[in-house]
Amino acid sequence: MTALAEPVIPAAIPRILRLANLSPAERDALMIRRAPDMGRHVEQARPIVEAVRGEGDRALVRFAEQFDGVRMSREQLKVAPQDFAGAHRNVPHEVVEAISMAADHIRLVHERQRPATLDMVEVRPGVLAGDRHVPIDSVACYVPRGKGAFPSVALMTAIPAVVAGVKKVVIVTPPGPDGHCDPATLVAARLAGVEDICLAGGAQAVAAVAFGTESVPHCVRIVGPGSPWVGAAMTLCSEYIEPGPPAGPSEAVVFADDTADVGRVALDLLIEAEHGDDSTVFLVTWNNEFAEAVAEAVSGHLENLSRERRHYARAALGANGGLVIAGDAGDAIDFVNAFAPEHLQIASRRPRAWLDAISNAGEILLGQDAPFSMANYMIGVNAVLPTGGKAASRSALGVMDFLKRQSIAELTPAGHDTLAPATRILADYEGFDAHALAISARRHPS
């Protein structure tokens, strides 16, 4: 599978961009994320999806060796109950405690999102209308493993589903080099309330839960971040499984006013920047001297990162992003809303003063004591967020992603008679004879 082409990184990192010096086309270009060619990935994923659909577990075992370099048996595709107990012994105590704390916070935040099961309003005497919220039947939570192990993703995807009341929650995640599941992910899964874990990754994992195999149950929805091949498989399987919010390459914006601290801004810019060379990170301010001071501080911090993370951060703050100097505060706000970032931090001593002006962001962190890293793991807000500008119309993953809203109505005889004349008038006007007949004949049958 082909990786993205190397980004062309400017010599000066981070690059400084003055909006007043950019043409409308150049400004629009800043809104474009560095994304893979999904058409190419869809074509590459298509035979994988079809193989899993036709061969089931046999294809999953074959692809585990082909793509993950792991020889597995069919029996290993599903995590055994005894593996959970072993996982707790193999994960350092302090890591288990951190996962447990994060799980508690995520559960508390998401329990507050759950709406009333039945919510009705009396629109007229005897006329009740409203909504009923019921959980979907099943969901697959995809937990990636390409650049490491991510128990936090297991928490962020599974806990809202469990809180919503989904009866069948399945975690799918690639096998490790030993053919087993990452032990910290098993700890997170059990704390989330999930013990159904299948070892498959990439396009083959999506196909497995879309169609079902001998070991992997069919699910009606799949959520979670993944590689371009995961996204491509979601596209190919969308008639059989509903994909959750889009989760592409990481992106962040730090909006800084005149009260922001240079050192903290520089540190926070690097958090999402280190995810990959397809990440995009911007500082937005209207103070030239502040931006230049941040650039100097970022350059110093880059030397403290590993070679790989330094390369990623240089791309995110160079070819893909940078430090944006707006004409004024209004211009800076306009840039944020146009970019619609996955993550946004308002770096200010009075962050709430700016909050109402922000309409497009997947996540908004108020002040400089709430860095992106804490939100990604520990605060309790969900870290699975819309990317690629989709924050203009999509929300963070939450309990509502696992609920269906049904319209509910109830009429008394008096309520029926109140609405009958107007209903019959509209039915006659639109030419629906049976609609009108059902009203006129109901109280006066022939």
TORKOL-4160 file (C-alpha; in steps of 0.2 Angstrom, whole numbers, padded with zeros to 4 digits, m for minus):
446
<pt num="1" X="0000" Y="0000" Z="0000"/>
<pt num="2" X="0007" Y="0017" Z="m0005"/>
<pt num="3" X="0010" Y="0031" Z="0007"/>
<pt num="4" X="0007" Y="0049" Z="0005"/>
<pt num="5" X="0021" Y="0058" Z="m0005"/>
<pt num="6" X="0033" Y="0068" Z="0006"/>
<pt num="7" X="0027" Y="0086" Z="0009"/>
<pt num="8" X="0038" Y="0100" Z="0003"/>
<pt num="9" X="0043" Y="0108" Z="0019"/>
<pt num="10" X="0049" Y="0126" Z="0019"/>
<pt num="11" X="0066" Y="0130" Z="0026"/>
<pt num="12" X="0059" Y="0141" Z="0040"/>
<pt num="13" X="0049" Y="0131" Z="0052"/>
<pt num="14" X="0036" Y="0136" Z="0057"/>
<pt num="15" X="0032" Y="0147" Z="0042"/>
<pt num="16" X="0023" Y="0164" Z="0046"/>
<pt num="17" X="0009" Y="0169" Z="0035"/>
<pt num="18" X="0002" Y="0187" Z="0034"/>
<pt num="19" X="m0016" Y="0186" Z="0028"/>
<pt num="20" X="m0016" Y="0204" Z="0021"/>
<pt num="21" X="m0002" Y="0198" Z="0009"/>
<pt num="22" X="m0012" Y="0183" Z="0002"/>
<pt num="23" X="m0023" Y="0184" Z="m0013"/>
<pt num="24" X="m0041" Y="0176" Z="m0010"/>
<pt num="25" X="m0035" Y="0161" Z="m0020"/>
<pt num="26" X="m0020" Y="0159" Z="m0008"/>
<pt num="27" X="m0031" Y="0161" Z="0007"/>
<pt num="28" X="m0043" Y="0148" Z="0001"/>
<pt num="29" X="m0028" Y="0136" Z="m0002"/>
<pt num="30" X="m0024" Y="0137" Z="0017"/>
<pt num="31" X="m0041" Y="0129" Z="0020"/>
<pt num="32" X="m0037" Y="0113" Z="0009"/>
<pt num="33" X="m0030" Y="0099" Z="0020"/>
<pt num="34" X="m0017" Y="0087" Z="0014"/>
<pt num="35" X="m0027" Y="0072" Z="0011"/>
<pt num="36" X="m0024" Y="0056" Z="0001"/>
<pt num="37" X="m0031" Y="0051" Z="m0015"/>
<pt num="38" X="m0047" Y="0042" Z="m0009"/>
<pt num="39" X="m0051" Y="0036" Z="m0027"/>
<pt num="40" X="m0035" Y="0026" Z="m0027"/>
<pt num="41" X="m0038" Y="0019" Z="m0010"/>
<pt num="42" X="m0055" Y="0014" Z="m0014"/>
<pt num="43" X="m0049" Y="0004" Z="m0029"/>
<pt num="44" X="m0035" Y="m0004" Z="m0019"/>
<pt num="45" X="m0048" Y="m0008" Z="m0005"/>
<pt num="46" X="m0061" Y="m0016" Z="m0016"/>
<pt num="47" X="m0053" Y="m0033" Z="m0019"/>
<pt num="48" X="m0049" Y="m0034" Z="0000"/>
<pt num="49" X="m0068" Y="m0030" Z="0004"/>
<pt num="50" X="m0074" Y="m0043" Z="m0009"/>
<pt num="51" X="m0062" Y="m0056" Z="m0002"/>
<pt num="52" X="m0068" Y="m0054" Z="0016"/>
<pt num="53" X="m0086" Y="m0054" Z="0010"/>
<pt num="54" X="m0084" Y="m0071" Z="0000"/>
<pt num="55" X="m0071" Y="m0080" Z="0011"/>
<pt num="56" X="m0074" Y="m0073" Z="0029"/>
<pt num="57" X="m0061" Y="m0079" Z="0042"/>
<pt num="58" X="m0050" Y="m0086" Z="0029"/>
<pt num="59" X="m0047" Y="m0069" Z="0021"/>
<pt num="60" X="m0044" Y="m0061" Z="0038"/>
<pt num="61" X="m0031" Y="m0074" Z="0042"/>
<pt num="62" X="m0023" Y="m0071" Z="0025"/>
<pt num="63" X="m0023" Y="m0052" Z="0026"/>
<pt num="64" X="m0016" Y="m0053" Z="0044"/>
<pt num="65" X="0000" Y="m0061" Z="0037"/>
<pt num="66" X="0000" Y="m0050" Z="0021"/>
<pt num="67" X="m0003" Y="m0033" Z="0029"/>
<pt num="68" X="0002" Y="m0035" Z="0047"/>
<pt num="69" X="0015" Y="m0048" Z="0045"/>
<pt num="70" X="0007" Y="m0059" Z="0058"/>
<pt num="71" X="0003" Y="m0078" Z="0056"/>
<pt num="72" X="m0013" Y="m0081" Z="0065"/>
<pt num="73" X="m0026" Y="m0095" Z="0066"/>
<pt num="74" X="m0045" Y="m0093" Z="0065"/>
<pt num="75" X="m0046" Y="m0095" Z="0083"/>
<pt num="76" X="m0035" Y="m0080" Z="0087"/>
<pt num="77" X="m0047" Y="m0068" Z="0077"/>
<pt num="78" X="m0057" Y="m0067" Z="0093"/>
<pt num="79" X="m0049" Y="m0062" Z="0110"/>
<pt num="80" X="m0052" Y="m0076" Z="0123"/>
<pt num="81" X="m0059" Y="m0072" Z="0140"/>
<pt num="82" X="m0043" Y="m0077" Z="0149"/>
<pt num="83" X="m0033" Y="m0064" Z="0139"/>
<pt num="84" X="m0042" Y="m0050" Z="0148"/>
<pt num="85" X="m0035" Y="m0056" Z="0165"/>
<pt num="86" X="m0018" Y="m0058" Z="0158"/>
<pt num="87" X="m0019" Y="m0040" Z="0151"/>
<pt num="88" X="m0020" Y="m0033" Z="0168"/>
<pt num="89" X="m0005" Y="m0042" Z="0174"/>
<pt num="90" X="0005" Y="m0036" Z="0159"/>
<pt num="91" X="0001" Y="m0017" Z="0160"/>
<pt num="92" X="0010" Y="m0006" Z="0172"/>
<pt num="93" X="m0001" Y="m0002" Z="0187"/>
<pt num="94" X="0001" Y="0017" Z="0184"/>
<pt num="95" X="m0006" Y="0015" Z="0166"/>
<pt num="96" X="m0021" Y="0005" Z="0172"/>
<pt num="97" X="m0024" Y="0019" Z="0185"/>
<pt num="98" X="m0023" Y="0032" Z="0171"/>
<pt num="99" X="m0035" Y="0022" Z="0159"/>
<pt num="100" X="m0047" Y="0020" Z="0174"/>
<pt num="101" X="m0047" Y="0038" Z="0178"/>
<pt num="102" X="m0050" Y="0043" Z="0160"/>
<pt num="103" X="m0064" Y="0030" Z="0158"/>
<pt num="104" X="m0073" Y="0038" Z="0173"/>
<pt num="105" X="m0072" Y="0055" Z="0166"/>
<pt num="106" X="m0078" Y="0050" Z="0149"/>
<pt num="107" X="m0092" Y="0040" Z="0156"/>
<pt num="108" X="m0098" Y="0055" Z="0167"/>
<pt num="109" X="m0097" Y="0067" Z="0152"/>
<pt num="110" X="m0107" Y="0056" Z="0141"/>
<pt num="111" X="m0120" Y="0051" Z="0153"/>
<pt num="112" X="m0125" Y="0069" Z="0153"/>
<pt num="113" X="m0128" Y="0068" Z="0134"/>
<pt num="114" X="m0141" Y="0055" Z="0135"/>
<pt num="115" X="m0158" Y="0062" Z="0132"/>
<pt num="116" X="m0175" Y="0057" Z="0140"/>
<pt num="117" X="m0181" Y="0041" Z="0132"/>
<pt num="118" X="m0198" Y="0049" Z="0128"/>
<pt num="119" X="m0200" Y="0068" Z="0126"/>
<pt num="120" X="m0218" Y="0074" Z="0122"/>
<pt num="121" X="m0226" Y="0091" Z="0120"/>
<pt num="122" X="m0244" Y="0095" Z="0120"/>
<pt num="123" X="m0246" Y="0105" Z="0104"/>
<pt num="124" X="m0265" Y="0107" Z="0106"/>
<pt num="125" X="m0277" Y="0100" Z="0119"/>
<pt num="126" X="m0277" Y="0081" Z="0115"/>
<pt num="127" X="m0263" Y="0082" Z="0103"/>
<pt num="128" X="m0246" Y="0075" Z="0109"/>
<pt num="129" X="m0230" Y="0075" Z="0098"/>
<pt num="130" X="m0212" Y="0072" Z="0101"/>
<pt num="131" X="m0197" Y="0061" Z="0101"/>
<pt num="132" X="m0192" Y="0044" Z="0107"/>
<pt num="133" X="m0173" Y="0039" Z="0108"/>
<pt num="134" X="m0168" Y="0021" Z="0107"/>
<pt num="135" X="m0151" Y="0013" Z="0105"/>
<pt num="136" X="m0145" Y="0006" Z="0088"/>
<pt num="137" X="m0143" Y="m0013" Z="0089"/>
<pt num="138" X="m0125" Y="m0015" Z="0087"/>
<pt num="139" X="m0109" Y="m0005" Z="0083"/>
<pt num="140" X="m0091" Y="m0009" Z="0079"/>
<pt num="141" X="m0078" Y="0002" Z="0087"/>
<pt num="142" X="m0062" Y="0003" Z="0076"/>
<pt num="143" X="m0046" Y="0005" Z="0087"/>
<pt num="144" X="m0030" Y="0008" Z="0075"/>
<pt num="145" X="m0013" Y="0002" Z="0079"/>
<pt num="146" X="m0002" Y="0007" Z="0064"/>
<pt num="147" X="0008" Y="0020" Z="0073"/>
<pt num="148" X="0007" Y="0013" Z="0091"/>
<pt num="149" X="m0007" Y="0006" Z="0103"/>
<pt num="150" X="m0022" Y="0017" Z="0107"/>
<pt num="151" X="m0032" Y="0012" Z="0122"/>
<pt num="152" X="m0039" Y="0030" Z="0123"/>
<pt num="153" X="m0048" Y="0027" Z="0106"/>
<pt num="154" X="m0056" Y="0011" Z="0114"/>
<pt num="155" X="m0063" Y="0022" Z="0128"/>
<pt num="156" X="m0068" Y="0036" Z="0117"/>
<pt num="157" X="m0078" Y="0025" Z="0105"/>
<pt num="158" X="m0085" Y="0011" Z="0116"/>
<pt num="159" X="m0090" Y="0021" Z="0132"/>
<pt num="160" X="m0103" Y="0032" Z="0123"/>
<pt num="161" X="m0110" Y="0017" Z="0114"/>
<pt num="162" X="m0112" Y="0008" Z="0131"/>
<pt num="163" X="m0119" Y="0023" Z="0139"/>
<pt num="164" X="m0132" Y="0024" Z="0125"/>
<pt num="165" X="m0137" Y="0007" Z="0128"/>
<pt num="166" X="m0131" Y="m0002" Z="0113"/>
<pt num="167" X="m0133" Y="m0021" Z="0116"/>
<pt num="168" X="m0119" Y="m0027" Z="0105"/>
<pt num="169" X="m0103" Y="m0017" Z="0106"/>
<pt num="170" X="m0088" Y="m0024" Z="0096"/>
<pt num="171" X="m0070" Y="m0018" Z="0096"/>
<pt num="172" X="m0060" Y="m0022" Z="0080"/>
<pt num="173" X="m0041" Y="m0018" Z="0081"/>
<pt num="174" X="m0026" Y="m0025" Z="0071"/>
<pt num="175" X="m0016" Y="m0039" Z="0079"/>
<pt num="176" X="0001" Y="m0035" Z="0087"/>
<pt num="177" X="0017" Y="m0043" Z="0081"/>
<pt num="178" X="0014" Y="m0058" Z="0092"/>
<pt num="179" X="m0004" Y="m0060" Z="0085"/>
<pt num="180" X="m0012" Y="m0054" Z="0101"/>
<pt num="181" X="m0022" Y="m0038" Z="0106"/>
<pt num="182" X="m0013" Y="m0024" Z="0114"/>
<pt num="183" X="m0015" Y="m0027" Z="0133"/>
<pt num="184" X="m0019" Y="m0009" Z="0137"/>
<pt num="185" X="m0033" Y="m0009" Z="0124"/>
<pt num="186" X="m0040" Y="m0025" Z="0133"/>
<pt num="187" X="m0039" Y="m0015" Z="0150"/>
<pt num="188" X="m0048" Y="m0001" Z="0142"/>
<pt num="189" X="m0061" Y="m0012" Z="0134"/>
<pt num="190" X="m0066" Y="m0020" Z="0150"/>
<pt num="191" X="m0067" Y="m0004" Z="0159"/>
<pt num="192" X="m0078" Y="0003" Z="0145"/>
<pt num="193" X="m0089" Y="m0013" Z="0147"/>
<pt num="194" X="m0084" Y="m0022" Z="0131"/>
<pt num="195" X="m0077" Y="m0040" Z="0130"/>
<pt num="196" X="m0081" Y="m0044" Z="0112"/>
<pt num="197" X="m0064" Y="m0040" Z="0103"/>
<pt num="198" X="m0059" Y="m0045" Z="0086"/>
<pt num="199" X="m0042" Y="m0044" Z="0079"/>
<pt num="200" X="m0042" Y="m0037" Z="0061"/>
<pt num="201" X="m0036" Y="m0021" Z="0054"/>
<pt num="202" X="m0038" Y="m0010" Z="0039"/>
<pt num="203" X="m0051" Y="m0012" Z="0025"/>
<pt num="204" X="m0053" Y="m0031" Z="0030"/>
<pt num="205" X="m0059" Y="m0026" Z="0047"/>
<pt num="206" X="m0072" Y="m0014" Z="0040"/>
<pt num="207" X="m0078" Y="m0028" Z="0028"/>
<pt num="208" X="m0078" Y="m0040" Z="0042"/>
<pt num="209" X="m0091" Y="m0030" Z="0053"/>
<pt num="210" X="m0100" Y="m0025" Z="0037"/>
<pt num="211" X="m0104" Y="m0042" Z="0031"/>
<pt num="212" X="m0100" Y="m0053" Z="0046"/>
<pt num="213" X="m0089" Y="m0068" Z="0046"/>
<pt num="214" X="m0088" Y="m0084" Z="0056"/>
<pt num="215" X="m0079" Y="m0075" Z="0070"/>
<pt num="216" X="m0083" Y="m0057" Z="0068"/>
<pt num="217" X="m0101" Y="m0052" Z="0071"/>
<pt num="218" X="m0111" Y="m0040" Z="0058"/>
<pt num="219" X="m0114" Y="m0023" Z="0065"/>
<pt num="220" X="m0125" Y="m0009" Z="0059"/>
<pt num="221" X="m0113" Y="0005" Z="0062"/>
<pt num="222" X="m0094" Y="0008" Z="0063"/>
<pt num="223" X="m0085" Y="0022" Z="0072"/>
<pt num="224" X="m0067" Y="0027" Z="0075"/>
<pt num="225" X="m0052" Y="0034" Z="0066"/>
<pt num="226" X="m0041" Y="0024" Z="0054"/>
<pt num="227" X="m0030" Y="0024" Z="0039"/>
<pt num="228" X="m0036" Y="0029" Z="0022"/>
<pt num="229" X="m0039" Y="0011" Z="0018"/>
<pt num="230" X="m0051" Y="0011" Z="0033"/>
<pt num="231" X="m0060" Y="0026" Z="0026"/>
<pt num="232" X="m0060" Y="0018" Z="0008"/>
<pt num="233" X="m0068" Y="0002" Z="0015"/>
<pt num="234" X="m0081" Y="0012" Z="0024"/>
<pt num="235" X="m0086" Y="0020" Z="0008"/>
<pt num="236" X="m0087" Y="0003" Z="m0001"/>
<pt num="237" X="m0097" Y="m0005" Z="0013"/>
<pt num="238" X="m0109" Y="0010" Z="0017"/>
<pt num="239" X="m0124" Y="0001" Z="0010"/>
<pt num="240" X="m0121" Y="m0013" Z="0023"/>
<pt num="241" X="m0114" Y="m0003" Z="0038"/>
<pt num="242" X="m0116" Y="0015" Z="0043"/>
<pt num="243" X="m0100" Y="0024" Z="0045"/>
<pt num="244" X="m0098" Y="0036" Z="0060"/>
<pt num="245" X="m0091" Y="0054" Z="0059"/>
<pt num="246" X="m0076" Y="0056" Z="0047"/>
<pt num="247" X="m0060" Y="0055" Z="0056"/>
<pt num="248" X="m0045" Y="0060" Z="0045"/>
<pt num="249" X="m0028" Y="0067" Z="0048"/>
<pt num="250" X="m0026" Y="0077" Z="0064"/>
<pt num="251" X="m0028" Y="0096" Z="0063"/>
<pt num="252" X="m0028" Y="0110" Z="0076"/>
<pt num="253" X="m0029" Y="0129" Z="0078"/>
<pt num="254" X="m0023" Y="0139" Z="0092"/>
<pt num="255" X="m0032" Y="0156" Z="0093"/>
<pt num="256" X="m0022" Y="0168" Z="0103"/>
<pt num="257" X="m0026" Y="0185" Z="0109"/>
<pt num="258" X="m0015" Y="0198" Z="0117"/>
<pt num="259" X="m0016" Y="0190" Z="0134"/>
<pt num="260" X="m0009" Y="0173" Z="0128"/>
<pt num="261" X="0007" Y="0165" Z="0135"/>
<pt num="262" X="0020" Y="0163" Z="0121"/>
<pt num="263" X="0028" Y="0147" Z="0129"/>
<pt num="264" X="0012" Y="0138" Z="0132"/>
<pt num="265" X="0006" Y="0142" Z="0114"/>
<pt num="266" X="0022" Y="0135" Z="0107"/>
<pt num="267" X="0020" Y="0119" Z="0117"/>
<pt num="268" X="0002" Y="0117" Z="0112"/>
<pt num="269" X="0005" Y="0119" Z="0094"/>
<pt num="270" X="0016" Y="0104" Z="0094"/>
<pt num="271" X="0003" Y="0092" Z="0101"/>
<pt num="272" X="m0007" Y="0088" Z="0086"/>
<pt num="273" X="0008" Y="0092" Z="0074"/>
<pt num="274" X="0017" Y="0077" Z="0080"/>
<pt num="275" X="0003" Y="0065" Z="0074"/>
<pt num="276" X="0009" Y="0063" Z="0056"/>
<pt num="277" X="0016" Y="0073" Z="0041"/>
<pt num="278" X="m0002" Y="0074" Z="0035"/>
<pt num="279" X="m0007" Y="0084" Z="0050"/>
<pt num="280" X="m0011" Y="0103" Z="0049"/>
<pt num="281" X="m0008" Y="0115" Z="0063"/>
<pt num="282" X="m0011" Y="0134" Z="0063"/>
<pt num="283" X="m0008" Y="0148" Z="0076"/>
<pt num="284" X="m0020" Y="0163" Z="0072"/>
<pt num="285" X="m0016" Y="0179" Z="0080"/>
<pt num="286" X="m0016" Y="0198" Z="0075"/>
<pt num="287" X="0001" Y="0202" Z="0084"/>
<pt num="288" X="0016" Y="0201" Z="0073"/>
<pt num="289" X="0028" Y="0201" Z="0088"/>
<pt num="290" X="0019" Y="0188" Z="0097"/>
<pt num="291" X="0019" Y="0176" Z="0081"/>
<pt num="292" X="0038" Y="0179" Z="0079"/>
<pt num="293" X="0041" Y="0175" Z="0098"/>
<pt num="294" X="0030" Y="0159" Z="0096"/>
<pt num="295" X="0040" Y="0154" Z="0080"/>
<pt num="296" X="0057" Y="0155" Z="0090"/>
<pt num="297" X="0050" Y="0145" Z="0104"/>
<pt num="298" X="0043" Y="0132" Z="0093"/>
<pt num="299" X="0060" Y="0130" Z="0084"/>
<pt num="300" X="0068" Y="0127" Z="0101"/>
<pt num="301" X="0055" Y="0114" Z="0106"/>
<pt num="302" X="0057" Y="0104" Z="0090"/>
<pt num="303" X="0074" Y="0099" Z="0095"/>
<pt num="304" X="0067" Y="0090" Z="0110"/>
<pt num="305" X="0056" Y="0078" Z="0099"/>
<pt num="306" X="0062" Y="0062" Z="0091"/>
<pt num="307" X="0067" Y="0063" Z="0073"/>
<pt num="308" X="0051" Y="0055" Z="0067"/>
<pt num="309" X="0040" Y="0067" Z="0078"/>
<pt num="310" X="0051" Y="0082" Z="0073"/>
<pt num="311" X="0048" Y="0078" Z="0054"/>
<pt num="312" X="0029" Y="0077" Z="0057"/>
<pt num="313" X="0028" Y="0093" Z="0067"/>
<pt num="314" X="0039" Y="0102" Z="0053"/>
<pt num="315" X="0027" Y="0096" Z="0040"/>
<pt num="316" X="0011" Y="0101" Z="0050"/>
<pt num="317" X="0018" Y="0119" Z="0054"/>
<pt num="318" X="0027" Y="0121" Z="0037"/>
<pt num="319" X="0020" Y="0114" Z="0021"/>
<pt num="320" X="0003" Y="0111" Z="0029"/>
<pt num="321" X="0000" Y="0125" Z="0042"/>
<pt num="322" X="0010" Y="0139" Z="0050"/>
<pt num="323" X="0008" Y="0154" Z="0061"/>
<pt num="324" X="m0006" Y="0165" Z="0053"/>
<pt num="325" X="m0006" Y="0184" Z="0057"/>
<pt num="326" X="m0023" Y="0191" Z="0054"/>
<pt num="327" X="m0027" Y="0210" Z="0051"/>
<pt num="328" X="m0037" Y="0211" Z="0067"/>
<pt num="329" X="m0048" Y="0200" Z="0079"/>
<pt num="330" X="m0062" Y="0199" Z="0067"/>
<pt num="331" X="m0051" Y="0193" Z="0053"/>
<pt num="332" X="m0044" Y="0180" Z="0065"/>
<pt num="333" X="m0061" Y="0173" Z="0069"/>
<pt num="334" X="m0066" Y="0173" Z="0051"/>
<pt num="335" X="m0051" Y="0162" Z="0048"/>
<pt num="336" X="m0055" Y="0150" Z="0062"/>
<pt num="337" X="m0073" Y="0148" Z="0056"/>
<pt num="338" X="m0068" Y="0146" Z="0038"/>
<pt num="339" X="m0055" Y="0132" Z="0042"/>
<pt num="340" X="m0068" Y="0123" Z="0054"/>
<pt num="341" X="m0054" Y="0114" Z="0064"/>
<pt num="342" X="m0055" Y="0097" Z="0072"/>
<pt num="343" X="m0047" Y="0105" Z="0088"/>
<pt num="344" X="m0047" Y="0123" Z="0093"/>
<pt num="345" X="m0039" Y="0131" Z="0108"/>
<pt num="346" X="m0043" Y="0149" Z="0113"/>
<pt num="347" X="m0027" Y="0154" Z="0121"/>
<pt num="348" X="m0033" Y="0169" Z="0132"/>
<pt num="349" X="m0035" Y="0174" Z="0150"/>
<pt num="350" X="m0053" Y="0178" Z="0145"/>
<pt num="351" X="m0057" Y="0163" Z="0133"/>
<pt num="352" X="m0076" Y="0164" Z="0136"/>
<pt num="353" X="m0076" Y="0182" Z="0128"/>
<pt num="354" X="m0072" Y="0174" Z="0111"/>
<pt num="355" X="m0083" Y="0158" Z="0113"/>
<pt num="356" X="m0099" Y="0165" Z="0105"/>
<pt num="357" X="m0090" Y="0171" Z="0089"/>
<pt num="358" X="m0084" Y="0153" Z="0086"/>
<pt num="359" X="m0097" Y="0143" Z="0075"/>
<pt num="360" X="m0086" Y="0130" Z="0067"/>
<pt num="361" X="m0074" Y="0118" Z="0078"/>
<pt num="362" X="m0076" Y="0100" Z="0083"/>
<pt num="363" X="m0068" Y="0104" Z="0100"/>
<pt num="364" X="m0065" Y="0120" Z="0109"/>
<pt num="365" X="m0053" Y="0121" Z="0124"/>
<pt num="366" X="m0055" Y="0137" Z="0134"/>
<pt num="367" X="m0039" Y="0144" Z="0141"/>
<pt num="368" X="m0021" Y="0138" Z="0142"/>
<pt num="369" X="m0023" Y="0126" Z="0156"/>
<pt num="370" X="m0033" Y="0114" Z="0144"/>
<pt num="371" X="m0020" Y="0108" Z="0132"/>
<pt num="372" X="m0025" Y="0096" Z="0118"/>
<pt num="373" X="m0016" Y="0082" Z="0126"/>
<pt num="374" X="m0027" Y="0082" Z="0141"/>
<pt num="375" X="m0043" Y="0083" Z="0130"/>
<pt num="376" X="m0036" Y="0068" Z="0120"/>
<pt num="377" X="m0035" Y="0057" Z="0135"/>
<pt num="378" X="m0041" Y="0063" Z="0152"/>
<pt num="379" X="m0054" Y="0078" Z="0153"/>
<pt num="380" X="m0069" Y="0067" Z="0147"/>
<pt num="381" X="m0074" Y="0076" Z="0131"/>
<pt num="382" X="m0073" Y="0065" Z="0116"/>
<pt num="383" X="m0057" Y="0065" Z="0105"/>
<pt num="384" X="m0065" Y="0057" Z="0090"/>
<pt num="385" X="m0069" Y="0073" Z="0080"/>
<pt num="386" X="m0074" Y="0078" Z="0063"/>
<pt num="387" X="m0059" Y="0083" Z="0052"/>
<pt num="388" X="m0056" Y="0090" Z="0034"/>
<pt num="389" X="m0068" Y="0105" Z="0037"/>
<pt num="390" X="m0082" Y="0093" Z="0042"/>
<pt num="391" X="m0084" Y="0102" Z="0059"/>
<pt num="392" X="m0094" Y="0115" Z="0049"/>
<pt num="393" X="m0108" Y="0103" Z="0049"/>
<pt num="394" X="m0103" Y="0088" Z="0060"/>
<pt num="395" X="m0101" Y="0085" Z="0079"/>
<pt num="396" X="m0089" Y="0076" Z="0090"/>
<pt num="397" X="m0093" Y="0058" Z="0093"/>
<pt num="398" X="m0105" Y="0056" Z="0107"/>
<pt num="399" X="m0120" Y="0047" Z="0114"/>
<pt num="400" X="m0132" Y="0053" Z="0100"/>
<pt num="401" X="m0121" Y="0044" Z="0087"/>
<pt num="402" X="m0128" Y="0028" Z="0095"/>
<pt num="403" X="m0146" Y="0032" Z="0097"/>
<pt num="404" X="m0160" Y="0033" Z="0084"/>
<pt num="405" X="m0174" Y="0047" Z="0086"/>
<pt num="406" X="m0191" Y="0041" Z="0082"/>
<pt num="407" X="m0205" Y="0053" Z="0080"/>
<pt num="408" X="m0220" Y="0049" Z="0092"/>
<pt num="409" X="m0238" Y="0056" Z="0091"/>
<pt num="410" X="m0253" Y="0052" Z="0101"/>
<pt num="411" X="m0271" Y="0060" Z="0099"/>
<pt num="412" X="m0286" Y="0059" Z="0110"/>
<pt num="413" X="m0303" Y="0059" Z="0101"/>
<pt num="414" X="m0305" Y="0077" Z="0104"/>
<pt num="415" X="m0287" Y="0080" Z="0098"/>
<pt num="416" X="m0292" Y="0071" Z="0082"/>
<pt num="417" X="m0307" Y="0081" Z="0079"/>
<pt num="418" X="m0297" Y="0097" Z="0081"/>
<pt num="419" X="m0285" Y="0093" Z="0067"/>
<pt num="420" X="m0297" Y="0084" Z="0055"/>
<pt num="421" X="m0303" Y="0099" Z="0045"/>
<pt num="422" X="m0286" Y="0106" Z="0041"/>
<pt num="423" X="m0279" Y="0089" Z="0038"/>
<pt num="424" X="m0293" Y="0085" Z="0025"/>
<pt num="425" X="m0290" Y="0102" Z="0017"/>
<pt num="426" X="m0272" Y="0099" Z="0014"/>
<pt num="427" X="m0275" Y="0081" Z="0008"/>
<pt num="428" X="m0288" Y="0087" Z="m0005"/>
<pt num="429" X="m0276" Y="0101" Z="m0011"/>
<pt num="430" X="m0262" Y="0089" Z="m0014"/>
<pt num="431" X="m0273" Y="0077" Z="m0022"/>
<pt num="432" X="m0272" Y="0062" Z="m0010"/>
<pt num="433" X="m0289" Y="0054" Z="m0010"/>
<pt num="434" X="m0286" Y="0041" Z="0003"/>
<pt num="435" X="m0278" Y="0054" Z="0015"/>
<pt num="436" X="m0294" Y="0064" Z="0014"/>
<pt num="437" X="m0305" Y="0049" Z="0015"/>
<pt num="438" X="m0297" Y="0042" Z="0031"/>
<pt num="439" X="m0301" Y="0058" Z="0039"/>
<pt num="440" X="m0319" Y="0061" Z="0033"/>
<pt num="441" X="m0324" Y="0043" Z="0035"/>
<pt num="442" X="m0316" Y="0040" Z="0052"/>
<pt num="443" X="m0330" Y="0048" Z="0062"/>
<pt num="444" X="m0344" Y="0045" Z="0049"/>
<pt num="445" X="m0341" Y="0028" Z="0041"/>
<pt num="446" X="m0354" Y="0023" Z="0028"/>
